[in-house]
Amino acid sequence: VTMYMRVSSSRNDILTEDWIGPYTNDQSSGLNISHMVGQFLQFRAVLRSREKGITPTLHKVIVQVVATESVHFFTTNFALDSNVTKGILTSQKVVPVSADVVFGLNTTNSVDWTEYQIVDENRVFDVSQLGENIRLGIKLISPSRSILTPSEFEEYGPYSSGLFINTVDFDFTNTSGVSQNYHFKITLYEDIGLGSPVFVGYSYEDVSGFNVDGSAITSDGVLIDTNETVHVLFTVPGTSNIRCDTYYYVQIESINNVDEGEFELILDDYSFVAGCSSSFIDVVDFNFVNNDFVVNNYHFRIKFYEDPERTNEFLTAFSGNDRSGWTVNNNEIPENGVALDANEKVNVIYRPNLELFNIDTIYYLTIDTHNSASFVFASSSYTFQINDLRSLEYCGEYMDVPIVKNFGTIFELNDNSAITLNN
């Protein structure tokens, strides 16, 4: 699949513009088209196949728009003894990406920005307006970015089936009586009768996406001792040709002799759905239930990985070591963990330091609990991403806006005297 784009300032003229491209689907993190000028955008997708009977499919195209909004700030009007002829201005400010700060002056006591003379900072300028007043204005231009929306799903799939979200993970026990190497096959079907397969992930043919007990599976499979139980994780690849936010039905099988053995069914009563966007945006927010029969004190651990197989760890956050950003039911998590009765359910929120993460990057999560004795696996279904807020500078409740911390000016008057304004 290759993409072409063209832009124009009018709806009619765009038909005469040249196509720019091609861009390929290998650029999975997105493509920056900010260099293209115009408010009308048109794209063209070219789908090619080198094999008869196999056709690529394009389900969705996402265009994130970065627009701008502006506000104005005006100083008090200062009455002078003479006309202003020259000046120089300097400031201390914070300007995020795609934002701007513009200074202007007016000598007629106006608060209409169109009547202001734009001046550059740190450079002597001549005042073109006549008048014995001076009022400074600041135009603050902030980016209005497309905000990511997380994908959210219910606890169960269609027909009250168990539900895998984004990943297929399950426990497997070797009950054969001898140690053997195993491979696994995950098949996704369109129908609950498991008659129309749309995707097959088989570790013997391709180990991508498979993880067993935290380690990538090898081409020889995974050696499992007799009566040993392992945890298997499979991340459905983006090339699987399935639709996001669409439910499929899962069949999981194992095999210990790929040449002569037969597949053994592990389960076939679950459904699967992949979110169109990440599970969490900026904040990790999940529910936890104490499934033990006794009261336990719990801490929580989130591991952020750079790969779907969850073998390349990027960052670990554990509330037992650092409680910053952790809350349970909107209360700070206690030092000894949160005490939960049997079957008690709580909402856990973790607000990480967003400066640690990269923009346009999807992180793959594993969540564990710690019950004062050991870590217990909770989930590997989630993904995490941060919004494109480049500056991470706050001004009150607002973030990613331009900020003028202070500014100063020196003006020369017609009588050769000078005045200084500081704010």
Secondary structure, 3 states (H helix, E strand, C coil): CEEEEEEECCCCHHHHCCCEEEEECCCCCCCCCCCCCCCEEEEEEECCCCCCCCCCCCCCCCCCCEEEEEEEEECCCEECCCCEEEEEEEEEEECCCCCEEEEEEECCCCCCHHHCEEECCCCCEECCCCCCEEEEEEEEEEEEECCCCCCCCCCCCHHHCEEEECEEEEEEECCCCCCEEEEEEEEEECCCCCCCEEEEEECCCCCCCEEECCEECECCEEEECCCCEEEEEEECCHHHCCCCCCCEEEEEEEECCCCCCCCEEEEEEEEEECCCCCCEECCEEEEEECCCCCCEEEEEEEEEECCCCCCCEEEEEECCCCCCCEEECCEECCCCCEEECCCCEEEEEECCCHHHCCCCCCEEEEEEEECCCCEEEEECCCEEECCCCCCCCEECCEECCCEEEEEEEEEEECCCCEEEEEC
